[in-house]
Amino acid sequence: MIHRQQCANGLTVVVEEIPGIRSISMGVWVGTGSRHETPETNGISHFIEHMMFKGTETKSAKELAEVFDHIGGQVNAFTTKEYTCYYAKVLDLHFRRALETLADMFFRSKFAPEELTKERKVIAEEIRMYEDTPDELVHDLLASAVWGPHPLGYNILGTEQTLERLDRGALIDYVHTRYTEANTVIAVAGHVTADAVMEAVQEWFGRPWHRVGKRQESRPPEFLPGRTVKVKQTEQEHICLAVPGLPVHSEDLYAMILLNNALGGSMSSRLFQSVREEKGMAYSIYSYHSAYRDTGLLGIYVGLAPEYVQEVLAEIKRILEDVACRGITGRELDRGKEQVKGNLVLSLESTTSRMNRLGKNELLLGRHYTLDEMIERIDAVSLDDVKRVAECLRAPLAMAAVGPVDEEDLARFLG
């Protein structure tokens, strides 16, 4: 059962009680990410995420790590374009200790100048490592091509140049602006009662935070059919294509998910079967749908040898045109429904997955669907629904590529 409550200070708490297991996953979710940054502060959300683990007024960075090692738990964090999450998974008897430690990090991190200097170097290495991973880099280049100057197109890590400009004062000011009660959700799933969670949250998070929040929501982005190319000496070319998708709250979201499943989201999908299984021209090819608060994109990734680029791009274009014109088959729809429902149910066996679902749904949707409601929505999708959302495949394509790219080949493909 899911319980949603609000503290007197405006903080929202969402709890899913799961009896019969011994673990508890908890997360402190903040509605801020790279889309809430500026060109001057790009990377600050991710930088703060790192600094939260670098010592508080009561514990050093090593002592924070020792707390979770001592109780046999896992602790980590991640930053996305729209939110940041600090999370832990522990045995039920260590729930209060873990939440207290997250609160210590959240409210009393020191952002010590010497730690800032060291962490800049660590993140700079992370950026360089990312630059050396073309199959990941190409997705960021695609975002830049699709969203242009809009903050949704910013790199979550920022750049080495922006990192150098971010000092202690900038980080603390950003925390006081974005890390507010109204912009934060605590999500908990596992062997715990909602009453026990609320008691602990009231103790460590329930007082006024005395942070002056400022709404800094960026304007809705416009999908641009842009092209971004990074010529790099790699064995493969890494190519991403995209068309407009749907926002996370769209009533057609499950129709889009099923379209993606038939297109390239599974091993039986058209792209995988044609390009990899029948033609043997790529090891990795898949499609995906990214849904944001007010927009989305349907993307296709392929990594392949340069001599296959023209043939594979032509095949991708043929499949897109066929699906846009005819939709998908009843067999593809039925198979996709069972796969999506199966993945959904299997994910619920993990307290971390349940906690993640609670946090994202609260931040982005403001409501929570039961398993039965989600299955009902999936089953309700018709062939006509999928055909309707497949109209997006007729839109001009955006493209990004990394590798020994022939830009004239790409230009010919885009027309």
N, C-alpha and C positions, 0 to 999 in steps of 0.2 A: 504494500500500500504506500502511496506517495502522499506526504504531508508537506504543505507549504505554509510557512508562517513568516511574519515580519516583526522584527524587533522594534522597540520604541524609537530607536535612532534611524529607522528607515532601511536597515539591512534586511535582505531577503534570505531565508533559510529554506532549503528543500531537502527532504529526507525520504529515502525509500527503505522501509524496514524489510529485511530479508532474513527470516528465522531459518535455522537449520544449517547455517554455515558459521565459520569462526573468523572471517575477515571483515574489515571495514575499510572502505575507500572514502577519502574526503578531499575536497578541493575548494580552494578560495579562488573564485572566478572574478576577474575584473574586466569590465567592458571597455577595453582599450587595446589597441594594436597599431600596426603600421599605418592604417588608413586614418588614424587620428593624429598623425604627425605632420610636420611641415618639411620642406626641403632642408631646412637648417637643423631640424631635430630628428631626421630620419635615422632610425635605429635605436632611439631612446627607450622604447618599450622593452625591447630585447635586452638592452644594456641593464635596465633596472631589474629585469628578471634574474640576470646573472648576479647582480650585486646583493640581492636578497639572501644569498647563500654565503656571503663573505664576512659575516660577523655582525653581532648585535651588541647592545649595551651590556648584555649579561653573558654572552657566549662568543667565542672565536669561531672562525669558519670550521676549524678542526673539531671543536666541541659540538657544533651543530651536527656535523656528520656522525660523530660518535653517539649522539642521542639516538639516531635512527638505527645505527648499527647495533647498539645495545639492546634495543627492543625488537630487533629482527624485522624491521620495516623497510619500506622503500619510499623514497622521497625524490621529487623532481619537479620540473616546471616546463612550460612551453609557451611560446608567443606565436600568435597568428596575426592575420591582417585585422581581425575585429575583436579579439579578446586575448587575455593572458591568464594562465591558470597555474597555481601552485598546489601540488597535490601530494598525498601520502596514502599508502596502503599498509595496514598493520593488523595484528591480531586484535580481537575485540577488547581484550583486557588492557591494551595499551592506547585505546582511543583518546582518552583525556590527555595523556602525555604528548601524543602526536599533535593534537589540535592546539595545545598550549605552545608547542614549539613553533608551529606555523604562525600563530599569533605574535610570538616574539619576533620572528623574521618580518612579519607584515608591518608591525608598528615600531620596532626598535632597531631596525637595521641602521648601521652607523654610516655607511657609504664613506668609509675612511679613505682619505686621499691616496695613501699608499696602495690600498686595494684597488682603487679606481685605475691607477696607473698599470698595475699588473693585469687587471681584467681587460683593459683596452688591448693589450698584447694578445691575450687569449682569444678575444673576439676577432681581432685582425687575422689570426691564424685560422679561425673558423671561416672567415670570408675567403681566404686564400684556398682553403681546402674545398670550399664550395665551388670556387672558380675552376678547380681541377676535377670537378665531377660534372661532366657535361650533360648527363642524363637528368640531373637535378637543375642545373643552371638554366637549361632551355625553358623550363616552366616559368622561371622568373622573367626571362626575356619575353615570353609570351604575355605575361601580365603587363609588362611595360608596353608591348605592342597594342594590346587590347584596350588598356585604360589610359594610355598616354600620360599626360601630366597629372591626372587625378591621383590622390594618395593611395587608392586601391592598387595602383601599379607600382608602388614603392617596394623595394626589397626589405624584407623583415629585418635582416641583419644590419641594414644601413651600409655605409661605406667607410673606409679607413679615414677619409677626410671629415665626414660628419662626426665620427667617433672622437676625433681629436678636439672638436669644438665643444663636446659635451662634458662640462665640469660638474662638480658636486652640487653646486647651486641649481643648475639646470635639472638634474635628476630629482632633487628634493622638491623643486617647484612643480615638476610634472606629477610626482606622487601626490602632492597636496591638491593638484587640480583634477586628476583623473581617478585616484584611488579613494573614492568617497563611498559613504554608506549606500547612497542611491544607485551607484554604479558597480556595486559588488554583490555577488551571490555566494553563499556557502552551500555546497552540495555534498550530501553524505549518503552512502548506500552500503548496507551490510547488516551485521548482527548487532543492532542497536535500536533503541526506541527513540521516537521523535522527542519525547520529553527529556531523555538523557542528553540528546544533542542540543536542545534549546537551553537546557541548564548550563552546559559547557560554553555554548556560544554567548549567552548572556554574560557569563563570567569574564570571558576574554575579548569579546568583540562588541558587547552590548552597550558600552558607554558612548557618549558622543565623541566623534573622532576629531572634531575641531579642524576639519579640512574644508577649505573653500572651493567647492566644485565649480566647474565651468563646462557647460555643454559645448562640445567641440565636434559635433557630428559633421562629417564632410558631406558636400552636396552629392546627390545621386550621380553616378558615373555614366558616361556615354560609351557604348561599345564601338570601338574603332577597328576597321579592317586593316590594321597596320602590319608592317613587316619589320622584324628586327633580326639581324644576322650577326653572328660573332664567328669570324674566321679563325679556326684553331686547328693545329695539327693533331688530329685524332684519327684512330683507325676507322671509326664510323662517323656518319652524319647523324645528328640527333635533331629531329624535326617535330615541332608541335603545331597543330592547326586548331582553330577555335571558331565557333559561331556563338551567337547570344544564347544564354541559358535562362534559368528562372530564379527568382529570389527564394529564400528559405520558407517564406510564408505562403507561397503560391499554392492554390488549390490543385494545380496541375503537376505538382512536384513529383508525385509517384508515377504519373504518366511519363515524365521526363526520365526518371530513374529506370523505368522499364524500357524506354527507347534506348538509353545508354547501354543497358544490359544486352540488348539484341545487337547493337551496333558494334561494341568493342569491349563490353564490361565483363565478359566471361570467356571461357575456353571454347564454348560452342558458338560464340558471336561471329558475325559476318567478317569483320576485319581479321580476327585471329585465324579463322578457318581459311580464308582466302590467301592472305599475305604470308602467313607462317606455314600452315599445314599443307596447303595445296601448292603454293609457289616456292616456299622455302627461302624467301627473300629477307626475312627478318627474324631475329630471336624474340625481340620484345616489341609488341604492338598492342595498344589498348586505348580505350576511350574512358572518359571520366566526366562527371558533372560537379562543378563547384558552385554552391549556392551561398550567397551573402545576404545581408540584411535587405538590400534593395536592388539586387541584380544577381546575375550568374553567368556562367559560361560552360559550354559543352566542348571539351577538348579531346584531341587525338594525339597520342605520342607514338613515334616509331623511331627505332635506332637501326640503321642499316648501312651496308657498304655503298660508297658513292656511285658505283656503276648501276645500282638498282633504283636510284632515286626517281628517275622519270617514270619508270614502269609502275612502281609502288604508288607514287602520287596519283597517277592516272587511275589505278585501281581504287584507291580511296575515294577519288572524285566520282567514279562510276557507282560505288556503293552508296555514297551520300545522295546522289541524284536518284537512284533507284528507291531508296527508303523515303526520300522526300516525296516522290511521285506516287508510290504504291503503299507506303507504310510497311508494317511488319506483318508476319503471318500469325494466325491463331496459335500455331504450335510454338512459335517464338514467344508469344505473349504468355501462354500457359507455363512454359518452361521458366521464363523470367520471373513470373509471380512466385513460383515455388522456390526459386533460388533466393530471391529477395526476402521472402518470409523465413526461409531456412537460416540465412545469415543473420536476420534480425533476432530470431529466437536463440540461436547459438551464442550471439553476443551477450545476451542477458544472463549467461552463466558466469560472467565476470563482474565482480563488484566495481571494478575500475570502469568498465564499459557503461554500466548503469549510472555511475556517478558522472561520467562525461556527458551522457545523454541528459541528465538532470540539469547540469550547469549550462550547456549550450541551449537547451530548450527554454530555460528561464531567461537567459540573456537575450536571445534572438527572437523568441516567440512569445514569451510571457505566459505560456501555458504548457500542459503536459498531457500527451496522449497515452492512453493505456495500450497494452499490447493488443487487446481485442480491437480497439479503435484503429490502430495502425494496420492490422491485418484486414479489417473491413475496408479501409481506404485502398489498400493494394488490390484486393479482390474486385473492387468496384471499377477499376480502370478497364476501359473498353478499347477495342481496336481503333475506333473513331477518336478516342482521346489521344492515343499515341500518334495517330495520323495528324491530328491537329498540332501537337507540339512539334512534330517532325517538320513543320513548315520552317522552323529555324534553320534547317539544313540548306535552305535556298539562299540564305543571307551570304553576303560577301565574306570570304574567309580571312581571318587574321592568321599570321604565321610567325614562328620564330625558329631559328636554326643555329646549331653550333657544330663546327667541324670544318672539313675542307670543302666549304660550300661554294657552288657555282651560282652566283646570284642571278645570272641570266636564266638558268633553269627554273629557279623559283619564281621569277617574274613571269615566265611563260605559263607556269602552272596557275598563278593567280589571275592571269589574263590582263 
